[in-house]
C-alpha cells in the first residue's frame, strides 16, 4: 500500500458495519458506509493498534487503520 492507491474501508474486516474515519481536528470523526472507496494520501507509523493511512474519502480528509484498508487499485 502506498500513496495514490485506492482502498476500500471496512470496520474490523466487517463488510456491513459503517466505517468511522478518524479526524485530525480533535475528537470524533465521520462515518462513511462500509466498503467506501478512499484515496491513500500517506502512511504513518500510528499507535499500538497499527499503522495509519491518511485518506481522502467523500471529499473529506481523515485517517483509517491500515488493517481496515483493502487495496483495490494500485498506482504504478
Biopython code that builds the backbone (N, CA, C, O; Angstrom):
import numpy as np
from Bio.PDB.StructureBuilder import StructureBuilder

atoms = [
    (1, "UNK", "N", (0.855, -1.168, 0.000)),
    (1, "UNK", "CA", (0.000, 0.000, 0.000)),
    (1, "UNK", "C", (0.901, 1.231, 0.000)),
    (1, "UNK", "O", (1.896, 1.295, 0.722)),
    (2, "UNK", "N", (0.525, 2.216, -0.835)),
    (2, "UNK", "CA", (1.321, 3.435, -0.939)),
    (2, "UNK", "C", (0.432, 4.612, -1.326)),
    (2, "UNK", "O", (-0.703, 4.422, -1.762)),
    (3, "UNK", "N", (0.950, 5.829, -1.164)),
    (3, "UNK", "CA", (0.160, 6.998, -1.576)),
    (3, "UNK", "C", (-0.290, 6.881, -3.031)),
    (3, "UNK", "O", (0.470, 6.452, -3.900)),
    (4, "UNK", "N", (-1.522, 7.264, -3.274)),
    (4, "UNK", "CA", (-2.105, 7.181, -4.608)),
    (4, "UNK", "C", (-2.954, 5.949, -4.841)),
    (4, "UNK", "O", (-3.731, 5.901, -5.795)),
    (5, "UNK", "N", (-2.814, 4.943, -3.975)),
    (5, "UNK", "CA", (-3.630, 3.733, -4.102)),
    (5, "UNK", "C", (-5.072, 4.032, -3.696)),
    (5, "UNK", "O", (-5.326, 4.904, -2.865)),
    (6, "UNK", "N", (-6.000, 3.304, -4.286)),
    (6, "UNK", "CA", (-7.395, 3.358, -3.863)),
    (6, "UNK", "C", (-7.652, 2.165, -2.962)),
    (6, "UNK", "O", (-7.237, 1.047, -3.265)),
    (7, "UNK", "N", (-8.341, 2.407, -1.849)),
    (7, "UNK", "CA", (-8.637, 1.349, -0.894)),
    (7, "UNK", "C", (-10.122, 1.344, -0.569)),
    (7, "UNK", "O", (-10.812, 2.353, -0.717)),
    (8, "UNK", "N", (-10.598, 0.191, -0.125)),
    (8, "UNK", "CA", (-11.971, 0.035, 0.344)),
    (8, "UNK", "C", (-11.885, -0.070, 1.865)),
    (8, "UNK", "O", (-11.054, -0.810, 2.392)),
    (9, "UNK", "N", (-12.751, 0.675, 2.576)),
    (9, "UNK", "CA", (-12.711, 0.719, 4.035)),
    (9, "UNK", "C", (-13.730, -0.228, 4.661)),
    (9, "UNK", "O", (-14.906, -0.221, 4.297)),
    (10, "UNK", "N", (-13.262, -1.046, 5.611)),
    (10, "UNK", "CA", (-14.120, -1.967, 6.344)),
    (10, "UNK", "C", (-13.821, -1.853, 7.824)),
    (10, "UNK", "O", (-12.654, -1.834, 8.215)),
    (11, "UNK", "N", (-14.843, -1.777, 8.655)),
    (11, "UNK", "CA", (-14.676, -1.721, 10.105)),
    (11, "UNK", "C", (-14.296, -3.105, 10.607)),
    (11, "UNK", "O", (-15.109, -4.029, 10.572)),
    (12, "UNK", "N", (-13.060, -3.247, 11.076)),
    (12, "UNK", "CA", (-12.575, -4.520, 11.621)),
    (12, "UNK", "C", (-12.860, -5.686, 10.674)),
    (12, "UNK", "O", (-13.170, -6.790, 11.122)),
    (13, "UNK", "N", (-12.758, -5.445, 9.387)),
    (13, "UNK", "CA", (-12.964, -6.500, 8.412)),
    (13, "UNK", "C", (-14.415, -6.867, 8.167)),
    (13, "UNK", "O", (-14.686, -7.791, 7.400)),
    (14, "UNK", "N", (-15.358, -6.175, 8.793)),
    (14, "UNK", "CA", (-16.781, -6.481, 8.641)),
    (14, "UNK", "C", (-17.350, -5.651, 7.490)),
    (14, "UNK", "O", (-17.303, -4.422, 7.544)),
    (15, "UNK", "N", (-17.884, -6.294, 6.456)),
    (15, "UNK", "CA", (-18.367, -5.557, 5.282)),
    (15, "UNK", "C", (-19.725, -4.877, 5.463)),
    (15, "UNK", "O", (-20.249, -4.313, 4.502)),
    (16, "UNK", "N", (-20.318, -4.911, 6.675)),
    (16, "UNK", "CA", (-21.644, -4.336, 6.887)),
    (16, "UNK", "C", (-21.615, -3.094, 7.787)),
    (16, "UNK", "O", (-22.348, -2.138, 7.536)),
    (17, "UNK", "N", (-20.788, -3.098, 8.817)),
    (17, "UNK", "CA", (-20.740, -2.002, 9.792)),
    (17, "UNK", "C", (-20.157, -0.745, 9.141)),
    (17, "UNK", "O", (-19.095, -0.820, 8.523)),
    (18, "UNK", "N", (-20.828, 0.416, 9.266)),
    (18, "UNK", "CA", (-20.267, 1.662, 8.718)),
    (18, "UNK", "C", (-18.882, 1.932, 9.310)),
    (18, "UNK", "O", (-18.601, 1.571, 10.453)),
    (19, "UNK", "N", (-18.030, 2.567, 8.517)),
    (19, "UNK", "CA", (-16.658, 2.841, 8.953)),
    (19, "UNK", "C", (-16.552, 4.263, 9.496)),
    (19, "UNK", "O", (-17.047, 5.206, 8.877)),
    (20, "UNK", "N", (-15.911, 4.415, 10.645)),
    (20, "UNK", "CA", (-15.697, 5.737, 11.219)),
    (20, "UNK", "C", (-14.278, 6.169, 10.877)),
    (20, "UNK", "O", (-13.305, 5.598, 11.370)),
    (21, "UNK", "N", (-14.174, 7.181, 10.027)),
    (21, "UNK", "CA", (-12.883, 7.739, 9.621)),
    (21, "UNK", "C", (-12.446, 8.702, 10.711)),
    (21, "UNK", "O", (-13.221, 9.566, 11.123)),
    (22, "UNK", "N", (-11.212, 8.564, 11.184)),
    (22, "UNK", "CA", (-10.700, 9.420, 12.240)),
    (22, "UNK", "C", (-10.488, 10.844, 11.761)),
    (22, "UNK", "O", (-10.255, 11.091, 10.578)),
    (23, "UNK", "N", (-10.573, 11.774, 12.696)),
    (23, "UNK", "CA", (-10.396, 13.185, 12.389)),
    (23, "UNK", "C", (-9.032, 13.664, 12.870)),
    (23, "UNK", "O", (-8.543, 13.215, 13.906)),
    (24, "UNK", "N", (-8.425, 14.564, 12.128)),
    (24, "UNK", "CA", (-7.161, 15.173, 12.533)),
    (24, "UNK", "C", (-7.408, 16.450, 13.335)),
    (24, "UNK", "O", (-6.467, 17.062, 13.841)),
    (25, "UNK", "N", (-8.671, 16.847, 13.447)),
    (25, "UNK", "CA", (-9.016, 18.106, 14.110)),
    (25, "UNK", "C", (-9.659, 17.859, 15.468)),
    (25, "UNK", "O", (-10.705, 18.431, 15.775)),
    (26, "UNK", "N", (-9.047, 17.023, 16.270)),
    (26, "UNK", "CA", (-9.594, 16.764, 17.591)),
    (26, "UNK", "C", (-10.345, 15.449, 17.662)),
    (26, "UNK", "O", (-10.070, 14.514, 16.910)),
    (27, "UNK", "N", (-11.296, 15.396, 18.579)),
    (27, "UNK", "CA", (-12.031, 14.160, 18.810)),
    (27, "UNK", "C", (-13.038, 13.871, 17.709)),
    (27, "UNK", "O", (-13.409, 14.739, 16.919)),
    (28, "UNK", "N", (-13.462, 12.622, 17.693)),
    (28, "UNK", "CA", (-14.504, 12.229, 16.754)),
    (28, "UNK", "C", (-13.962, 11.922, 15.375)),
    (28, "UNK", "O", (-12.778, 11.636, 15.195)),
    (29, "UNK", "N", (-14.833, 11.986, 14.435)),
    (29, "UNK", "CA", (-14.508, 11.682, 13.057)),
    (29, "UNK", "C", (-15.790, 11.756, 12.265)),
    (29, "UNK", "O", (-16.715, 12.481, 12.631)),
    (30, "UNK", "N", (-15.847, 11.018, 11.194)),
    (30, "UNK", "CA", (-17.074, 10.984, 10.407)),
    (30, "UNK", "C", (-17.303, 9.576, 9.894)),
    (30, "UNK", "O", (-16.358, 8.833, 9.632)),
    (31, "UNK", "N", (-18.566, 9.221, 9.754)),
    (31, "UNK", "CA", (-18.960, 7.887, 9.348)),
    (31, "UNK", "C", (-19.187, 7.838, 7.847)),
    (31, "UNK", "O", (-19.780, 8.743, 7.260)),
    (32, "UNK", "N", (-18.705, 6.764, 7.240)),
    (32, "UNK", "CA", (-18.962, 6.506, 5.816)),
    (32, "UNK", "C", (-19.510, 5.085, 5.716)),
    (32, "UNK", "O", (-19.244, 4.262, 6.592)),
    (33, "UNK", "N", (-20.268, 4.784, 4.667)),
    (33, "UNK", "CA", (-20.787, 3.420, 4.514)),
    (33, "UNK", "C", (-19.648, 2.401, 4.409)),
    (33, "UNK", "O", (-18.591, 2.693, 3.849)),
    (34, "UNK", "N", (-19.873, 1.216, 4.948)),
    (34, "UNK", "CA", (-18.895, 0.140, 4.811)),
    (34, "UNK", "C", (-18.596, -0.080, 3.338)),
    (34, "UNK", "O", (-19.502, -0.067, 2.505)),
    (35, "UNK", "N", (-17.331, -0.280, 3.021)),
    (35, "UNK", "CA", (-16.927, -0.506, 1.647)),
    (35, "UNK", "C", (-16.670, 0.767, 0.852)),
    (35, "UNK", "O", (-16.437, 0.707, -0.355)),
    (36, "UNK", "N", (-16.709, 1.915, 1.517)),
    (36, "UNK", "CA", (-16.433, 3.182, 0.829)),
    (36, "UNK", "C", (-15.020, 3.171, 0.260)),
    (36, "UNK", "O", (-14.110, 2.561, 0.822)),
    (37, "UNK", "N", (-14.858, 3.856, -0.861)),
    (37, "UNK", "CA", (-13.562, 3.936, -1.532)),
    (37, "UNK", "C", (-12.845, 5.199, -1.059)),
    (37, "UNK", "O", (-13.441, 6.274, -0.981)),
    (38, "UNK", "N", (-11.556, 5.052, -0.746)),
    (38, "UNK", "CA", (-10.745, 6.173, -0.273)),
    (38, "UNK", "C", (-9.427, 6.207, -1.039)),
    (38, "UNK", "O", (-8.939, 5.180, -1.510)),
    (39, "UNK", "N", (-8.866, 7.393, -1.153)),
    (39, "UNK", "CA", (-7.557, 7.601, -1.773)),
    (39, "UNK", "C", (-6.527, 7.723, -0.663)),
    (39, "UNK", "O", (-6.696, 8.532, 0.249)),
    (40, "UNK", "N", (-5.459, 6.930, -0.725)),
    (40, "UNK", "CA", (-4.398, 6.995, 0.280)),
    (40, "UNK", "C", (-3.517, 8.206, -0.023)),
    (40, "UNK", "O", (-2.982, 8.338, -1.124)),
    (41, "UNK", "N", (-3.373, 9.090, 0.973)),
    (41, "UNK", "CA", (-2.531, 10.276, 0.846)),
    (41, "UNK", "C", (-1.120, 9.984, 1.348)),
    (41, "UNK", "O", (-0.138, 10.305, 0.678)),
    (42, "UNK", "N", (-1.023, 9.377, 2.526)),
    (42, "UNK", "CA", (0.272, 8.963, 3.054)),
    (42, "UNK", "C", (0.056, 7.930, 4.150)),
    (42, "UNK", "O", (-1.058, 7.742, 4.637)),
    (43, "UNK", "N", (1.143, 7.264, 4.528)),
    (43, "UNK", "CA", (1.115, 6.255, 5.583)),
    (43, "UNK", "C", (1.998, 6.728, 6.728)),
    (43, "UNK", "O", (3.058, 7.310, 6.499)),
    (44, "UNK", "N", (1.562, 6.477, 7.964)),
    (44, "UNK", "CA", (2.371, 6.800, 9.131)),
    (44, "UNK", "C", (2.388, 5.606, 10.072)),
    (44, "UNK", "O", (1.574, 4.691, 9.953)),
    (45, "UNK", "N", (3.322, 5.630, 11.002)),
    (45, "UNK", "CA", (3.510, 4.509, 11.919)),
    (45, "UNK", "C", (2.276, 4.230, 12.756)),
    (45, "UNK", "O", (1.936, 3.064, 12.954)),
    (46, "UNK", "N", (1.601, 5.236, 13.247)),
    (46, "UNK", "CA", (0.375, 5.030, 14.014)),
    (46, "UNK", "C", (0.626, 4.799, 15.489)),
    (46, "UNK", "O", (1.525, 5.398, 16.080)),
    (47, "UNK", "N", (-0.176, 3.925, 16.080)),
    (47, "UNK", "CA", (-0.111, 3.675, 17.516)),
    (47, "UNK", "C", (-0.059, 2.179, 17.781)),
    (47, "UNK", "O", (0.225, 1.395, 16.875)),
    (48, "UNK", "N", (-0.330, 1.782, 19.020)),
    (48, "UNK", "CA", (-0.259, 0.371, 19.379)),
    (48, "UNK", "C", (-1.287, -0.482, 18.637)),
    (48, "UNK", "O", (-1.162, -1.706, 18.608)),
    (49, "UNK", "N", (-2.294, 0.143, 18.042)),
    (49, "UNK", "CA", (-3.312, -0.599, 17.297)),
    (49, "UNK", "C", (-2.951, -0.795, 15.832)),
    (49, "UNK", "O", (-3.638, -1.532, 15.123)),
    (50, "UNK", "N", (-1.880, -0.147, 15.363)),
    (50, "UNK", "CA", (-1.438, -0.370, 13.995)),
    (50, "UNK", "C", (-1.090, 0.881, 13.230)),
    (50, "UNK", "O", (-1.233, 2.001, 13.721)),
    (51, "UNK", "N", (-0.627, 0.661, 12.006)),
    (51, "UNK", "CA", (-0.242, 1.744, 11.107)),
    (51, "UNK", "C", (-1.481, 2.522, 10.662)),
    (51, "UNK", "O", (-2.589, 1.988, 10.610)),
    (52, "UNK", "N", (-1.264, 3.781, 10.347)),
    (52, "UNK", "CA", (-2.344, 4.693, 9.969)),
    (52, "UNK", "C", (-2.223, 5.078, 8.492)),
    (52, "UNK", "O", (-1.132, 5.371, 8.002)),
    (53, "UNK", "N", (-3.350, 5.072, 7.800)),
    (53, "UNK", "CA", (-3.430, 5.590, 6.430)),
    (53, "UNK", "C", (-4.140, 6.937, 6.481)),
    (53, "UNK", "O", (-5.263, 7.037, 6.976)),
    (54, "UNK", "N", (-3.490, 7.956, 5.974)),
    (54, "UNK", "CA", (-4.157, 9.245, 5.800)),
    (54, "UNK", "C", (-4.930, 9.112, 4.488)),
    (54, "UNK", "O", (-4.345, 8.794, 3.453)),
    (55, "UNK", "N", (-6.228, 9.353, 4.527)),
    (55, "UNK", "CA", (-7.069, 9.103, 3.362)),
    (55, "UNK", "C", (-7.966, 10.293, 3.034)),
    (55, "UNK", "O", (-8.237, 11.152, 3.873)),
    (56, "UNK", "N", (-8.409, 10.308, 1.797)),
    (56, "UNK", "CA", (-9.411, 11.254, 1.319)),
    (56, "UNK", "C", (-10.604, 10.418, 0.891)),
    (56, "UNK", "O", (-10.495, 9.578, -0.003)),
    (57, "UNK", "N", (-11.763, 10.654, 1.543)),
    (57, "UNK", "CA", (-12.968, 9.877, 1.249)),
    (57, "UNK", "C", (-14.172, 10.810, 1.300)),
    (57, "UNK", "O", (-14.306, 11.606, 2.229)),
    (58, "UNK", "N", (-15.027, 10.715, 0.326)),
    (58, "UNK", "CA", (-16.214, 11.577, 0.244)),
    (58, "UNK", "C", (-15.846, 13.056, 0.342)),
    (58, "UNK", "O", (-16.589, 13.841, 0.930)),
    (59, "UNK", "N", (-14.709, 13.439, -0.228)),
    (59, "UNK", "CA", (-14.279, 14.841, -0.238)),
    (59, "UNK", "C", (-13.738, 15.339, 1.086)),
    (59, "UNK", "O", (-13.510, 16.539, 1.240)),
    (60, "UNK", "N", (-13.526, 14.454, 2.044)),
    (60, "UNK", "CA", (-13.018, 14.836, 3.365)),
    (60, "UNK", "C", (-11.748, 14.050, 3.693)),
    (60, "UNK", "O", (-11.601, 12.891, 3.305)),
    (61, "UNK", "N", (-10.848, 14.693, 4.403)),
    (61, "UNK", "CA", (-9.606, 14.045, 4.812)),
    (61, "UNK", "C", (-9.758, 13.474, 6.208)),
    (61, "UNK", "O", (-10.447, 14.045, 7.053)),
    (62, "UNK", "N", (-9.114, 12.355, 6.440)),
    (62, "UNK", "CA", (-9.127, 11.725, 7.747)),
    (62, "UNK", "C", (-8.118, 10.593, 7.774)),
    (62, "UNK", "O", (-7.216, 10.528, 6.939)),
    (63, "UNK", "N", (-8.280, 9.703, 8.739)),
    (63, "UNK", "CA", (-7.362, 8.574, 8.824)),
    (63, "UNK", "C", (-8.120, 7.286, 9.118)),
    (63, "UNK", "O", (-9.225, 7.292, 9.661)),
    (64, "UNK", "N", (-7.482, 6.182, 8.737)),
    (64, "UNK", "CA", (-8.027, 4.845, 8.981)),
    (64, "UNK", "C", (-6.860, 3.926, 9.317)),
    (64, "UNK", "O", (-5.730, 4.170, 8.895)),
    (65, "UNK", "N", (-7.135, 2.872, 10.077)),
    (65, "UNK", "CA", (-6.093, 1.895, 10.342)),
    (65, "UNK", "C", (-5.797, 1.116, 9.067)),
    (65, "UNK", "O", (-6.703, 0.747, 8.319)),
    (66, "UNK", "N", (-4.521, 0.876, 8.837)),
    (66, "UNK", "CA", (-4.092, 0.180, 7.623)),
    (66, "UNK", "C", (-4.760, -1.192, 7.487)),
    (66, "UNK", "O", (-5.083, -1.617, 6.377)),
    (67, "UNK", "N", (-4.965, -1.879, 8.604)),
    (67, "UNK", "CA", (-5.594, -3.210, 8.552)),
    (67, "UNK", "C", (-7.050, -3.144, 8.106)),
    (67, "UNK", "O", (-7.611, -4.165, 7.710)),
    (68, "UNK", "N", (-7.676, -1.966, 8.160)),
    (68, "UNK", "CA", (-9.063, -1.793, 7.728)),
    (68, "UNK", "C", (-9.170, -1.330, 6.277)),
    (68, "UNK", "O", (-10.263, -1.052, 5.785)),
    (69, "UNK", "N", (-8.017, -1.250, 5.594)),
    (69, "UNK", "CA", (-7.975, -0.772, 4.204)),
    (69, "UNK", "C", (-7.607, -1.918, 3.267)),
    (69, "UNK", "O", (-6.546, -2.528, 3.403)),
    (70, "UNK", "N", (-8.482, -2.199, 2.328)),
    (70, "UNK", "CA", (-8.216, -3.232, 1.324)),
    (70, "UNK", "C", (-7.869, -2.533, 0.009)),
    (70, "UNK", "O", (-8.690, -1.798, -0.539)),
    (71, "UNK", "N", (-6.664, -2.758, -0.493)),
    (71, "UNK", "CA", (-6.250, -2.124, -1.739)),
    (71, "UNK", "C", (-7.068, -2.697, -2.889)),
    (71, "UNK", "O", (-7.163, -3.913, -3.057)),
    (72, "UNK", "N", (-7.659, -1.797, -3.680)),
    (72, "UNK", "CA", (-8.440, -2.237, -4.839)),
    (72, "UNK", "C", (-7.845, -1.749, -6.142)),
    (72, "UNK", "O", (-8.150, -2.295, -7.203)),
    (73, "UNK", "N", (-6.982, -0.708, -6.082)),
    (73, "UNK", "CA", (-6.322, -0.204, -7.282)),
    (73, "UNK", "C", (-5.003, 0.439, -6.884)),
    (73, "UNK", "O", (-4.980, 1.437, -6.164)),
    (74, "UNK", "N", (-3.899, -0.143, -7.362)),
    (74, "UNK", "CA", (-2.577, 0.361, -7.013)),
    (74, "UNK", "C", (-2.055, 1.328, -8.082)),
    (74, "UNK", "O", (-2.292, 1.155, -9.278)),
    (75, "UNK", "N", (-1.336, 2.351, -7.604)),
    (75, "UNK", "CA", (-0.654, 3.245, -8.532)),
    (75, "UNK", "C", (0.639, 2.592, -8.954)),
    (75, "UNK", "O", (1.161, 1.717, -8.263)),
    (76, "UNK", "N", (1.155, 3.019, -10.090)),
    (76, "UNK", "CA", (2.409, 2.423, -10.573)),
    (76, "UNK", "C", (3.599, 3.211, -10.124)),
    (76, "UNK", "O", (4.733, 2.851, -10.441)),
]
sb = StructureBuilder()
sb.init_structure("model")
sb.init_model(0)
sb.init_chain("A")
sb.init_seg("    ")
for serial, (resi, resn, name, xyz) in enumerate(atoms, 1):
    if name == "N":
        sb.init_residue(resn, " ", resi, " ")
    sb.init_atom(name, np.array(xyz, "f"), 0.0, 1.0, " ", f" {name:<3s}", serial, name[0])
structure = sb.get_structure()
